[in-house]
C-alpha cells in the first residue's frame, strides 16, 4: 500500500476535495465490497507479468515499473541485476532474491496471460513453527498463522509466499483490483489472493456529520490550505505538519477532543520560533483561519470514525489482519487501526 493514503489523512492532503473523495471511496466500497482487500505488510513489493505486445515475462519492482529514463521492465535475472546495481547500497541480497523468483513466478503465469500483477513478498523459505504457528516478519508486522489452518497448511507446503493484491493492463495504465487471473500451480510457491468482506454497511452518523461540516466549513478549510496564502506567510508545509503531528500519535489511543490544542503545543517543539509566529499570525488573520483549522481536525476525526466502522466490519469477517485497502474506481485509501 505504498503511496496509498490513510482515509482520514485525505482532508489534510487535499482539503475539502480530499474529504469528499474519502466519502466517495467509502460509498464505492460499500457498493462493491470486493474492492476492499486485506493489506499484507510484505517486502519488497514485486510486479510480474507478460508484456501485452509480445507475451515476454517481466519481473521488476515499483521503481522499475514506473521508470521513465530507463527500461525497468526486467526480462531476465541479469537485466534485473543490472537495474539494481545502478542504485545505492549493497544490492547483492535483492539481486539473488529476484534471480530465485524469476523462474518460479514465470511458471505461475499461463502463456496467454497479458498484463502485470502486483504483490508483496511474504517469505523466501518456509517460516519456522513457534507455539503451533508459522511465524514470519516480512516488514514491520509479525504474522502468526496457525499450522492447522487452511492458510497454514498452504504455507507448510511452500518455500516462497507472495500476497497478490492488484494488477495493471500495461505499464503506465492505472492500477486495478485483481480479477480474472488463473495462476498455474507451482511446487513450493504459495500465492495468496485478496480476501474481501462480503458486505460493508455505511451511512453512519459520522458520515452525515461530515457532509454537514463540508457544507458549512468546506470553503474555510480550502482557504486555510490555499497554497498562495501559505506561501505568502512562509508556511507552505502547514498541511504536511498536520499529518506529521498525527503520525506522532500512532500506537496510542486517539483522543479527538485534544488533537487541536496538542497540535499547537507540538508545533512549538517542531518548527523555528519565527515559523511558529508566522503560523499563529496566519491563524489569527482576518480570514479567521483558526475555526477552519478546527474544522479540518474535526473532519479528520469524523473520517477516522467512518474508517473504524468499516474496518471493524471487515475484521469481524476476516480477523487478525493489519488493515485493509479500498481500491475503488473513484480512488484508493487504506484502513489501518494505526492508533491501537
C-alpha atoms as one frame of an Amber mdcrd trajectory, in Angstrom:
protein
   0.000   0.000   0.000   2.912   2.301  -0.520   1.666   5.642  -1.753  -1.913
   4.982  -0.631  -3.178   7.471   1.959  -4.928   6.699   5.212  -8.591   7.563
   4.635  -8.641  10.197   7.391  -5.476  11.948   6.133  -7.129  12.903   2.837
  -8.610  16.057   4.391  -5.091  17.335   5.123  -3.671  16.146   1.814  -6.409
  17.620  -0.394  -8.648  19.809   1.773 -12.390  19.663   1.097 -11.760  17.722
  -2.102  -9.964  15.081  -0.031 -12.855  14.755   2.424 -15.299  14.394  -0.467
 -13.018  11.844  -2.131 -12.911   9.857   1.127 -16.704   9.793   1.282 -16.865
   8.669  -2.349 -14.352   5.864  -1.658 -16.376   4.676   1.329 -19.587   4.715
  -0.702 -17.950   2.800  -3.574 -16.506   0.251  -1.138 -19.955  -0.392   0.309
 -21.396  -0.893  -3.177 -18.532  -3.171  -4.278 -17.049  -4.899  -1.181 -14.698
  -6.887  -3.417 -12.699  -3.680  -3.982 -11.667  -3.802  -0.304  -8.922  -6.337
   0.342  -6.535  -7.407   3.093  -3.437  -5.221   3.409  -0.431  -7.515   3.766
   2.764  -5.957   5.122   5.155  -7.705   2.756   8.540  -6.620   1.423   9.623
  -5.983  -1.219   6.709  -5.121  -3.466   7.061  -7.060  -6.710   5.424  -6.691
 -10.100   5.435  -9.529 -12.602   3.579 -10.350 -15.784   3.784 -10.644 -19.539
   4.192  -7.760 -21.970   0.877  -7.164 -23.788   2.579  -6.968 -27.186   4.919
  -9.952 -27.024   3.995 -12.085 -24.025   7.584 -11.795 -22.755   7.830 -12.382
 -18.997   8.777  -9.433 -16.761   9.715  -9.267 -13.072  10.533  -5.914 -11.517
   9.843  -3.607  -8.574   7.789  -0.430  -8.248  10.629   1.886  -9.281  11.448
  -0.212 -12.321   7.809  -0.476 -13.360   7.362   3.293 -13.234  10.809   4.169
 -14.655  10.946   6.945 -17.247  14.651   7.379 -18.007  15.480   3.689 -18.454
  13.841   0.364 -19.226  12.870  -1.037 -15.836  10.827  -3.966 -17.164  13.406
  -6.662 -16.491  13.008  -9.724 -18.727  15.844 -11.740 -17.158  17.672 -12.061
 -13.832  20.714 -10.489 -15.493  18.725  -7.436 -16.552  17.271  -7.081 -13.049
  20.771  -7.351 -11.565  21.928  -4.548 -13.854  18.999  -2.359 -12.792  19.693
  -2.995  -9.104  23.412  -2.292  -9.497  22.675   1.294 -10.612  21.072   2.052
  -7.227  22.819   2.959  -3.995  23.716   0.463  -1.300  24.580  -3.218  -1.344
  22.042  -4.917  -3.603  23.502  -8.426  -3.517  20.677  -9.904  -1.441  17.981
  -8.363  -3.642  19.727  -9.486  -6.826  19.843 -13.076  -5.561  16.219 -12.831
  -4.405  14.981 -11.773  -7.838  17.113 -14.410  -9.543  15.354 -17.074  -7.437
  11.913 -15.601  -8.083  12.253 -15.264 -11.870  11.627 -18.883 -12.974   9.107
 -19.569 -10.204   6.851 -16.599 -10.925   7.188 -17.041 -14.687   5.910 -20.603
 -14.316   2.886 -19.321 -12.360   1.556 -17.299 -15.307  -0.151 -19.041 -18.251
   1.481 -18.324 -21.645  -1.620 -16.478 -22.840  -1.695 -14.094 -19.844  -1.145
 -10.410 -20.660  -0.595  -7.547 -18.229   1.065  -7.290 -14.840   0.288  -8.456
 -11.311   1.408  -6.626  -8.176   2.074  -8.277  -4.835   4.201  -8.324  -1.700
   6.803 -10.928  -0.835   5.990 -12.641   2.484   8.850 -15.147   2.817  11.576
 -16.909   0.836  11.721 -20.076   2.930   9.115 -21.959   4.931   8.652 -19.945
   8.150   9.577 -21.579  11.476   6.866 -23.043  13.701   6.582 -21.411  17.133
   3.854 -22.471  19.574   1.782 -24.032  16.806   2.057 -21.073  14.411   4.096
 -20.264  11.321   5.810 -17.030  12.367   7.322 -14.556   9.908   8.012 -10.813
   9.723   8.476  -9.654   6.107   8.491  -5.961   7.033   7.288  -4.435  10.334
   4.281  -6.646  11.117   4.863 -10.092  12.628   2.441 -12.712  11.363   1.441
 -15.828  13.291  -0.541 -18.275  11.142  -1.860 -21.412  12.878  -0.254 -24.507
  11.376  -3.618 -26.300  11.401  -5.445 -23.551   9.481  -6.111 -23.749   5.736
  -3.603 -20.962   5.098  -1.124 -22.608   7.455  -1.287 -25.849   5.501  -0.556
 -23.960   2.269   2.370 -22.189   3.925   3.744 -25.522   5.138   3.779 -26.814
   1.557   5.673 -23.799   0.230   9.127 -22.225   0.237   8.047 -18.876  -1.246
   4.995 -16.846  -0.252   3.596 -13.870  -2.151   0.432 -11.904  -1.354  -1.203
 -10.700  -4.586  -3.431  -7.635  -4.430  -3.785  -5.738  -7.738  -2.951  -5.688
 -11.441  -2.230  -3.458 -14.455  -3.304  -3.873 -18.066   0.069  -2.407 -19.080
   2.875  -0.224 -17.771   1.591   3.327 -17.402  -2.005   2.179 -17.033  -3.961
   2.686 -13.791  -3.844   0.017 -11.118  -6.995  -2.084 -10.802  -8.265  -4.821
  -8.471  -7.104  -8.356  -9.233  -9.707 -10.228 -11.256  -9.915 -12.991 -13.831
  -6.366 -14.282 -13.285  -5.846 -18.052 -13.074  -2.348 -18.809 -11.835  -0.613
 -22.093 -12.544   0.172 -24.310  -9.570   3.937 -24.228  -8.979   5.573 -26.569
  -6.430   6.910 -24.572  -3.491   5.040 -21.354  -4.382   2.139 -20.005  -2.318
   0.208 -17.160  -3.973  -2.289 -15.639  -1.565  -5.100 -13.928  -3.454  -7.004
 -10.975  -1.958  -9.575 -11.635   0.752 -12.591  -9.298   0.858 -15.566  -8.815
   3.183 -18.915  -9.921   1.802 -20.568  -6.625   2.711 -19.780  -3.227   4.227
 -22.524  -1.126   5.784 -22.159   2.658   5.622 -24.413   5.691   6.172 -23.321
   6.256   9.766 -23.927   9.388  11.840 -20.288  10.318  11.263 -20.879  10.378
   7.504 -23.904  12.627   7.905 -21.976  14.942  10.206 -19.054  15.112   7.775
 -21.340  16.056   4.888 -22.814  18.827   7.049 -19.325  20.002   8.034 -18.219
  20.142   4.392 -21.283  22.192   3.525 -20.755  24.597   6.427 -16.950  24.862
   6.576 -15.604  23.408   3.325 -14.714  26.791   1.826 -12.965  27.813   5.059
 -10.861  24.641   5.038  -9.809  25.281   1.448  -8.965  28.889   2.304  -6.859
  27.647   5.220  -4.799  25.358   2.966  -4.672  27.771  -0.002  -1.127  27.366
  -1.433  -0.778  31.051  -2.365  -1.703  32.214   1.137   0.603  29.657   2.750
   3.499  30.774   0.543   2.856  34.394   1.418   3.119  33.555   5.116   6.122
  31.235   4.574   4.305  28.202   5.956   3.813  26.153   2.789   4.014  22.850
   4.696   1.177  23.564   7.152  -0.935  20.656   5.851   2.066  18.309   5.981
   2.759  19.427   9.549  -0.790  18.367  10.436  -0.102  14.859   9.086   3.321
  14.725  10.760   1.663  15.586  14.063  -0.985  12.882  13.572   1.779  10.345
  12.956   3.242  11.095  16.398   0.014   9.629  17.805   0.415   6.273  16.069
   0.412   3.403  18.542  -1.589   5.115  21.280  -5.361   5.657  21.677  -6.701
   8.614  19.711  -8.406  11.405  21.665 -10.022  13.590  19.042 -11.039  16.236
  21.583  -7.432  17.102  22.466  -5.845  16.968  18.994  -6.108  20.664  18.167
  -4.560  22.076  21.392  -1.901  19.351  21.315  -1.072  20.298  17.735  -0.288
  23.840  18.893   1.971  22.554  21.653   3.713  20.162  19.267   4.327  22.930
  16.721   6.358  24.896  19.247   8.781  21.994  19.537   8.825  21.198  15.817
   9.297  24.492  13.939  11.500  27.551  14.444  10.219  30.370  16.659   9.782
  32.583  13.592   7.781  29.963  11.723   5.626  29.360  14.788   4.881  33.102
  14.915   4.014  33.021  11.208   1.543  30.187  11.801  -0.064  31.924  14.790
  -0.349  35.161  12.797  -1.914  33.284   9.903  -4.440  31.521  12.124  -5.384
  34.840  13.760  -5.674  36.667  10.429  -8.903  38.431   9.340  -9.853  35.363
   7.303 -10.470  33.566  10.630  -8.335  30.525   9.935  -8.473  29.212  13.499
 -12.063  27.922  13.089 -11.034  26.451   9.727  -8.197  24.507  11.363 -10.633
  23.248  13.997 -12.994  22.170  11.199 -10.159  20.315   9.425  -9.302  18.381
  12.579 -12.994  17.694  13.142 -13.222  16.295   9.609 -10.194  14.125  10.379
 -11.918  12.756  13.493 -15.128  12.015  11.593 -13.235  10.258   8.806 -11.419
   8.210  11.431 -14.774   7.151  12.911 -16.053   6.228   9.441 -12.914   4.219
   8.736 -13.093   2.351  12.033 -16.720   1.427  11.358 -15.686  -0.198   8.054
 -12.537  -1.750   9.491 -14.396  -3.406  12.356 -16.852  -4.993   9.929 -14.049
  -6.360   7.750 -12.052  -7.556  10.771 -15.063  -9.394  12.160 -15.300 -11.414
   8.955 -11.522 -11.855   8.486  -9.888 -11.370  11.909  -6.197 -10.896  12.543
  -5.323  -8.501   9.716  -3.057  -5.445   9.834  -5.572  -3.487   7.808  -7.429
  -3.125   4.531  -7.036  -1.325   1.221 -10.045   0.180  -0.552  -9.149   0.130
  -4.244 -12.317   1.578  -5.734 -12.987   3.104  -9.160 -13.186   6.565  -7.550
  -9.939   6.330  -5.589  -7.699   4.409  -3.209  -7.328   4.645   0.574  -6.183
   2.343   3.355  -7.937   1.479   6.602  -5.481   0.594   9.356  -6.048   0.823
  13.110  -2.974   2.993  13.470  -3.902   4.344  16.930  -4.166   0.961  18.661
